[in-house]
Amino acid sequence: MCAFREVFTKRFLRAVTGEFLGTLFLVLIGLNSTKWAGTEEGTKSSTILMISLCFGLSITTMVYCFGHVSGAHINPAVTVALVFSRKFNLDKAFFYIVSQCLGAAAGSAIVYVAVPKTENKTFGVTLLSSDISLIQGIMVELLITFQLVFTVFTTCDPKNSDLKGSAALAIGFSVTIGHLFAVPYTGASMNPARSLGPAFINWNWEHHWVYWLGPIAGGVLAAIMYKYLCQPSLNLKQCVMNSFSKEPSKKFEDQIESFPVLEKSDMERDEKNPGFLESLWAFARDRAGDGKPKPFNNIEEKMETAEP
């Protein structure tokens, strides 16, 4: 339970609620544009364009609405990528992903109840085309999610001083591009929660694992590419060493505004969590000394200081 001691706060509960509502509205609006998906009419260019614009504009709107509340991940692949790049805590990511999945299920349930089956035959369940294999389906989802997550990292990086315009609009365009490319092949998920919602409500799990493996792999690959290859101030060796370092750093201070739910203390705690003995020793010094415990470099230094 120590890992979750900072989770149950009003600010974080608002953020989790924001993720739930953002994913709910994304799925609710997006699924209604997929009326003819999986039919002969669904292969028409006009239908693909309608689906692409609906999802793209929806994600743009949700980022504007909930970006200041939760960072507007609205996608488990984005959340996992941020955890992998050490921009988000693992304990909070768990609740984010659960909220996203619940929001997607709720949005799908509303569509299922409100829209007649004659109007929406597939209810937006993402299915592989009969013309592609499982490997090809995974690769398609990996590629379109890669470009989406890479766009998120680029537009939300405060060090990117050349960025002009709206980050939310750029992310929406990225989603639109992914749909234009992949709707005929995989349904263009890019979002495991978006696929989970309608699959659960319709109880259709055919090849569902593809829509988790592909997007998450694409998101993680985008995080690796951006962190290790697109930050010229650090070489690859230094980046790898920093990733495994246990010492708290200041490297996330300038990224807090980009992901509002994160706090400086969260970042440092994610890199170094004090153990029980360290916490106990600090408490003892507070009680016996001047109330201002000094940091120690290692356990040996603590033991030397403790000797009478």
C-alpha positions as CSV (number, residue, x, y, z in Angstrom):
1,M,0.0,0.0,0.0
2,C,3.0,2.3,0.4
3,A,3.2,2.6,-3.4
4,F,-0.3,4.1,-3.5
5,R,-0.1,6.5,-0.6
6,E,-0.2,9.5,-2.9
7,V,-2.9,8.2,-5.2
8,F,-6.0,8.8,-3.2
9,T,-6.0,12.5,-3.4
10,K,-8.7,14.9,-4.7
11,R,-6.4,16.0,-7.5
12,F,-5.7,12.5,-8.7
13,L,-9.3,11.5,-8.4
14,R,-10.3,14.4,-10.6
15,A,-7.6,13.2,-13.1
16,V,-8.9,9.7,-13.1
17,T,-12.5,11.0,-13.6
18,G,-11.2,13.1,-16.5
19,E,-9.7,10.0,-18.1
20,F,-13.0,8.1,-17.6
21,L,-15.1,10.9,-19.2
22,G,-12.6,11.6,-22.0
23,T,-12.5,8.0,-23.1
24,L,-16.3,7.6,-22.7
25,F,-17.1,10.5,-25.0
26,L,-14.4,9.5,-27.5
27,V,-15.9,6.0,-27.8
28,L,-19.5,7.2,-27.7
29,I,-19.0,9.7,-30.5
30,G,-16.5,7.6,-32.5
31,L,-18.6,4.4,-32.5
32,N,-21.6,6.2,-34.0
33,S,-19.5,7.0,-37.1
34,T,-18.8,3.3,-37.7
35,K,-22.4,2.4,-38.8
36,W,-21.3,0.8,-42.0
37,A,-18.0,-0.7,-40.9
38,G,-17.7,-4.3,-41.8
39,T,-20.2,-4.0,-44.7
40,E,-19.7,-3.3,-48.4
41,E,-20.5,0.4,-47.8
42,G,-17.8,0.5,-45.2
43,T,-15.2,0.2,-47.9
44,K,-16.2,3.5,-49.6
45,S,-13.8,6.3,-49.4
46,S,-16.5,8.7,-48.1
47,T,-17.2,6.3,-45.1
48,I,-13.5,6.0,-44.2
49,L,-13.1,9.8,-44.3
50,M,-16.2,10.2,-42.1
51,I,-14.8,7.7,-39.5
52,S,-11.4,9.3,-39.6
53,L,-12.6,12.8,-39.1
54,C,-15.0,11.8,-36.4
55,F,-12.3,10.1,-34.3
56,G,-9.7,12.8,-35.1
57,L,-11.9,15.7,-34.1
58,S,-13.2,13.8,-31.1
59,I,-9.7,13.3,-29.7
60,T,-8.8,16.9,-30.4
61,T,-11.9,18.1,-28.4
62,M,-11.2,15.7,-25.5
63,V,-7.6,16.9,-25.3
64,Y,-8.9,20.5,-25.1
65,C,-11.5,19.5,-22.5
66,F,-9.4,17.3,-20.2
67,G,-5.8,18.2,-20.9
68,H,-5.6,20.5,-17.9
69,V,-7.4,17.9,-15.7
70,S,-5.5,14.7,-16.4
71,G,-3.1,15.3,-19.2
72,A,-5.7,13.7,-21.5
73,H,-4.0,10.4,-22.2
74,I,-7.3,8.7,-23.1
75,N,-5.3,5.7,-24.4
76,P,-3.5,2.9,-22.5
77,A,-0.8,2.9,-25.1
78,V,0.0,6.6,-24.4
79,T,0.0,5.9,-20.6
80,V,2.3,2.9,-20.9
81,A,4.7,4.9,-23.2
82,L,4.9,7.7,-20.6
83,V,5.6,5.2,-17.9
84,F,8.3,3.6,-20.0
85,S,9.9,6.9,-20.6
86,R,9.7,7.7,-16.9
87,K,7.3,10.7,-17.3
88,F,4.5,9.0,-15.3
89,N,4.3,6.9,-12.2
90,L,3.5,3.2,-12.5
91,D,1.1,3.2,-9.6
92,K,-0.9,6.1,-11.1
93,A,-0.8,4.5,-14.6
94,F,-2.6,1.5,-13.3
95,F,-5.6,3.6,-12.2
96,Y,-5.5,5.6,-15.4
97,I,-5.7,2.5,-17.6
98,V,-8.5,1.0,-15.5
99,S,-10.4,4.3,-15.8
100,Q,-9.8,4.4,-19.6
101,C,-11.1,0.9,-20.0
102,L,-14.2,1.5,-17.9
103,G,-14.9,4.7,-19.8
104,A,-14.7,2.9,-23.1
105,A,-17.0,0.2,-21.8
106,A,-19.5,2.8,-20.6
107,G,-19.4,4.6,-23.9
108,S,-20.0,1.4,-25.8
109,A,-22.9,0.4,-23.6
110,I,-24.6,3.8,-24.2
111,V,-24.2,3.2,-28.0
112,Y,-25.5,-0.4,-27.7
113,V,-28.6,0.8,-25.8
114,A,-29.3,4.0,-27.6
115,V,-28.7,3.1,-31.3
116,P,-30.9,0.5,-33.0
117,K,-29.0,-2.5,-34.4
118,T,-30.4,-1.7,-37.9
119,E,-28.5,1.5,-37.7
120,N,-25.2,0.1,-36.4
121,K,-24.6,-3.5,-37.2
122,T,-21.1,-3.9,-35.9
123,F,-21.1,-1.3,-33.0
124,G,-17.5,-0.4,-33.9
125,V,-15.9,-3.7,-33.0
126,T,-12.4,-3.6,-34.4
127,L,-11.8,-6.7,-36.7
128,L,-9.0,-7.7,-39.0
129,S,-9.7,-7.7,-42.7
130,S,-9.8,-11.1,-44.3
131,D,-7.1,-9.9,-46.7
132,I,-4.3,-9.6,-44.1
133,S,-2.6,-12.0,-41.6
134,L,-2.3,-11.6,-37.9
135,I,1.3,-10.4,-38.2
136,Q,0.3,-7.8,-40.8
137,G,-2.5,-6.7,-38.5
138,I,-0.1,-6.3,-35.6
139,M,2.3,-4.3,-37.8
140,V,-0.4,-2.0,-39.0
141,E,-1.5,-1.2,-35.4
142,L,2.1,-0.9,-34.3
143,L,2.9,1.7,-37.1
144,I,-0.2,3.9,-36.7
145,T,0.2,3.9,-32.9
146,F,3.9,4.7,-33.2
147,Q,3.2,7.8,-35.2
148,L,0.4,8.8,-32.8
149,V,2.5,8.4,-29.6
150,F,5.5,10.1,-31.3
151,T,3.3,13.0,-32.1
152,V,2.2,13.2,-28.5
153,F,5.8,13.2,-27.3
154,T,6.9,15.8,-29.8
155,T,4.0,18.2,-29.2
156,C,4.1,17.9,-25.4
157,D,7.9,18.3,-25.0
158,P,8.6,21.8,-23.5
159,K,12.1,21.6,-25.0
160,N,10.6,21.7,-28.5
161,S,10.9,25.4,-28.9
162,D,10.2,25.2,-32.6
163,L,6.6,23.9,-32.1
164,K,3.9,26.3,-33.3
165,G,0.2,26.0,-33.1
166,S,-2.0,23.6,-31.1
167,A,-0.8,20.3,-29.7
168,A,-4.4,19.0,-29.4
169,L,-4.9,19.7,-33.1
170,A,-1.7,18.0,-34.1
171,I,-2.7,14.9,-32.0
172,G,-6.1,14.9,-33.7
173,F,-4.6,15.0,-37.1
174,S,-2.4,12.1,-36.1
175,V,-5.4,10.1,-35.2
176,T,-7.1,11.1,-38.4
177,I,-4.1,10.0,-40.5
178,G,-4.0,6.6,-38.7
179,H,-7.6,6.0,-39.5
180,L,-7.3,7.0,-43.1
181,F,-4.5,4.5,-43.4
182,A,-5.7,1.5,-41.4
183,V,-9.5,1.5,-41.3
184,P,-9.8,-1.0,-44.2
185,Y,-7.2,-3.3,-42.6
186,T,-7.7,-3.4,-38.9
187,G,-10.3,-0.8,-38.1
188,A,-7.6,1.6,-36.9
189,S,-7.7,1.1,-33.2
190,M,-4.5,2.8,-32.0
191,N,-6.1,2.5,-28.5
192,P,-6.6,-0.8,-26.6
193,A,-9.4,0.8,-24.5
194,R,-11.3,1.8,-27.7
195,S,-11.2,-1.8,-28.9
196,L,-12.0,-3.3,-25.4
197,G,-15.2,-1.3,-25.0
198,P,-17.2,-2.6,-28.0
199,A,-15.6,-6.1,-27.7
200,F,-16.8,-6.4,-24.2
201,I,-20.4,-5.1,-24.8
202,N,-20.8,-7.3,-27.9
203,W,-18.8,-10.1,-26.4
204,N,-16.7,-10.4,-29.6
205,W,-13.1,-11.2,-28.7
206,E,-11.9,-12.4,-32.1
207,H,-8.2,-11.4,-32.4
208,H,-8.7,-8.9,-29.6
209,W,-5.2,-9.4,-28.3
210,V,-3.9,-7.9,-31.5
211,Y,-5.3,-4.5,-30.4
212,W,-3.3,-4.6,-27.2
213,L,0.0,-6.0,-28.4
214,G,0.2,-3.8,-31.5
215,P,-0.6,-0.4,-30.0
216,I,1.4,-0.9,-26.8
217,A,4.4,-2.1,-28.7
218,G,4.1,0.9,-31.0
219,G,3.8,3.3,-28.1
220,V,6.8,1.8,-26.3
221,L,8.9,1.9,-29.5
222,A,7.9,5.6,-30.0
223,A,9.0,6.4,-26.5
224,I,12.4,4.7,-27.0
225,M,12.9,6.5,-30.3
226,Y,12.0,9.9,-29.0
227,K,13.9,9.6,-25.7
228,Y,17.1,8.0,-27.0
229,L,17.4,9.4,-30.5
230,C,15.6,12.7,-30.5
231,Q,17.3,14.3,-27.6
232,P,20.8,15.3,-28.9
233,S,21.8,16.8,-25.5
234,L,22.3,13.3,-24.2
235,N,24.1,10.4,-25.8
236,L,22.6,6.9,-25.8
237,K,24.9,5.6,-23.0
238,Q,24.0,8.5,-20.7
239,C,20.3,8.0,-21.4
240,V,20.5,4.3,-20.6
241,M,22.4,5.1,-17.4
242,N,19.9,7.7,-16.4
243,S,17.1,5.2,-16.9
244,F,18.5,2.8,-14.3
245,S,19.8,5.5,-11.9
246,K,18.3,5.4,-8.4
247,E,19.2,9.0,-7.6
248,P,16.5,11.7,-8.0
249,S,17.1,14.1,-10.7
250,K,15.7,17.4,-12.0
251,K,15.2,16.3,-15.5
252,F,11.3,16.3,-15.3
253,E,10.9,19.8,-13.8
254,D,10.3,21.4,-17.2
255,Q,7.8,18.7,-18.2
256,I,5.3,19.1,-15.4
257,E,3.2,21.7,-17.2
258,S,2.9,19.4,-20.2
259,F,1.4,16.6,-18.0
260,P,-0.6,18.6,-15.4
261,V,-1.4,15.6,-13.2
262,L,2.3,15.0,-12.5
263,E,4.0,16.7,-9.7
264,K,7.7,17.2,-9.0
265,S,7.5,15.0,-5.9
266,D,5.9,12.2,-8.0
267,M,8.8,12.3,-10.5
268,E,11.5,12.1,-7.8
269,R,9.6,9.4,-5.9
270,D,9.3,7.4,-9.1
271,E,13.1,7.4,-9.4
272,K,14.0,6.8,-5.7
273,N,11.6,5.4,-3.1
274,P,13.1,5.5,0.4
275,G,13.1,2.2,2.2
276,F,11.7,1.4,5.6
277,L,15.0,1.8,7.4
278,E,15.7,5.1,5.7
279,S,12.3,6.5,6.7
280,L,12.7,5.2,10.3
281,W,16.1,6.8,10.6
282,A,14.8,10.1,9.3
283,F,11.9,10.0,11.8
284,A,14.3,9.3,14.7
285,R,16.5,12.2,13.8
286,D,13.4,14.5,13.6
287,R,12.4,13.4,17.1
288,A,15.8,13.6,18.7
289,G,17.5,16.4,16.8
290,D,16.8,19.8,15.3
291,G,14.0,18.6,13.1
292,K,16.0,19.0,9.9
293,P,17.3,15.6,8.8
294,K,20.3,15.7,6.5
295,P,20.5,13.5,3.5
296,F,23.0,10.6,3.5
297,N,24.9,9.3,0.5
298,N,24.8,5.7,1.6
299,I,24.0,3.3,4.4
300,E,27.5,3.3,5.7
301,E,27.4,7.0,6.3
302,K,24.2,6.6,8.3
303,M,25.8,3.9,10.4
304,E,28.9,6.0,11.1
305,T,26.7,8.9,12.1
306,A,24.7,6.7,14.4
307,E,27.7,5.4,16.3
308,P,28.1,7.0,19.8
